[in-house]
Amino acid sequence: MGTSAVNDRFLRACRRQPVDRVPVWFMRQAGRYDPEYRAIRQSYTLLDICREPELCARVTRMPVDQLGVDAAILFSDIMVPIGAMGMPFSLQENVGPVMERPLRSEEDVEGLRLFHPEEALPYVLETIRHLATTLPVPLIGFAGGPFTLASYMVEGGPSRDYARTKAMMLARPDLWHRLMDKLARAMAGYLRAQIQAGCAAVQIFDSWVGSLSVHTFRAHVKPHIQQLMAEIADLGAPIIYFGVQTGELLADFAEAGATVVGVDWRTPLDRARKRVGASVALQGNLDPVSLFAPPEALRREVETVLQLGCQSPGYIFNLGHGVKPTTDLAQLQRVVEWVHGFDPIPSVGSATKEELA
């Protein structure tokens, strides 16, 4: 792993080390809110961008230059490696991933193939190698969480209740665990390759795992998350784990091996801290809809989040989910300015220049 990053406050916060100011980045920070990105999308689909390393690197970097965030996240989609596993899909506007043929049988699961990222997804790693030597901030790689990926594969696309997924989980636990084992191993290999190419940290987006009860999560998903994170832990890159509506699962994410636990806007950060303990960092958790409020109201929301997040070491400011497409870019710029101007309580995470030297 290598990076040219000179701004390391994001990585220091991931490791609960002193920082000179609160680090900030945004999920979906490269996206349709940005006029420059919208212009690019006039000529390229999202997957086209992912397959063009030079263009993908440009899009990944845009929020760093325009917003002043403390980390970049690779521009890609969680479904990219699913195609490499032998399940064709399309990304449909205003819908999301749609599988060409949903996964429903034992034969379908057996047919999934583990892949070598260097051979199957060389453009992803080429993009990372370029960015790792040119970015002034750390690069975050990512993959989808096993449950979320399985839900798209089994349902055939987005779902409100994940009925087919849960039915497989409960009626055929043997088949379910084989599917989850394959996904965990595939995503571990994919994330290892990203870290080895130059990503300084990785995030696992298990967006829809909050649809499960605590006992179902522990029985049918948690072992595979532990497996995934254990298979990349030796590389030393911080691992962020995030899902929405997961307030009751935060302690489990920490126990499973996350370095940083992502929190959505529904759970106050002081409550999240009590649940996960002091051994992991927290990331979050401004409601993305707050960005549509007038600046003075938005600032109050930002400061409330900061006051709760900065009560203990190891805090990264982010949204509680992704940036919405109609967000005003100027609002994101304001948030970065306010976060960087916030003075955390010295005893719980800020640092002098001497301490950082």
Steps between C-alpha positions, in 0.01 A plus 500: 500500500630844412363851482634847433252649747631787708173556686472202734241624751242255363732204561599632842134525600436147372768382742372723783818707497512878567396723208548870433137532390202273438537314168207501259398323181159407357352175375414552130716811500554457125156513343214679334497799736818611318448682165836373372399142573161552332680624188714185494191284536360650181756289314574210736300258711610434856651167398673664202673737743605210723664326202702805390781541757598854401140623507420305817801653674384847394150443638637352823717806554241769423354523856850534645568804285150651515403430862830464685409164657760301693462173307405387152290193436547300183228572246337165428194293591458211741365286215815516286653178647167317473534508124843344543338219701291408196175685569427761231309809612404849389477825695163652417435870551285571807480125571845365582663164425286255302626146450474341158405174674438487877674242715241252624638145500780282628640487148505880487705521819739228387544684170633816665870526438772651713710735290849647490461880514815560293352293218128574532507868606837642392353844434401536867853431619655721232282789619607440861870488411476831321308669781723362775799685357323830422236568766579740787267300728452127574300290255217281632420182312175314550282197443142405570416305812402134455135543602439801277661333199307179564175696520548649153601162358209306651228764463616594151520868595402742777240379749284643775474189716774262372245219509680259266833566670364435848311195374823345371677590824239328717384214277843405362761615752752260347462663159495847652828445684664366183392814318622727779830314525563551129413868521717555808798331336450685172470840668799428723710428192367812329577722800845346546580587140378858551715545811804347332448735202507805727176551694581623850166387648191310387130527568253211490157626395245256642225752438195279556618278786287712735193321364594200716418436864795480737476123548463438125802720430710317758404156374506554124723799420743592776725192461559592136577863581755376753644271234525783247669743736735237643625422150617858442599605854866401457549778243451762771262728309209638707171321426177703512171311521172677422131422463183704544250440782761300689492669841443167675785336310780750558662300781497193276680692223775590747521142629522371143825687444420848370757771570235767438124459542283711270183638660189620318308809613247311710741418783662786697877468502528505879261204515696327223819548699349334806402203285832444324736589785828688482701263279361609161451832321161637395399654167187701426232611521333815364159435343557554124168685480642765737699625201176640356448728802604868503869546592431621854278199575748264334782638713308426819453139387868467413608637837265265685655202320851628570434557869379142539770347281790681663427379851762226461806430280454348157236695310449570129224733383283363220136477403270230631458376140604620154481852356169544320517591129322836537726625780656844449878472468538824699333336799761225504775761478348678800487178701869428434590854608296472821637156587858613448434811707351308791723482806465157664552470874881463535475207742312279258667519165650830385876542492767763499757516222755356742279197570456437128871532421 
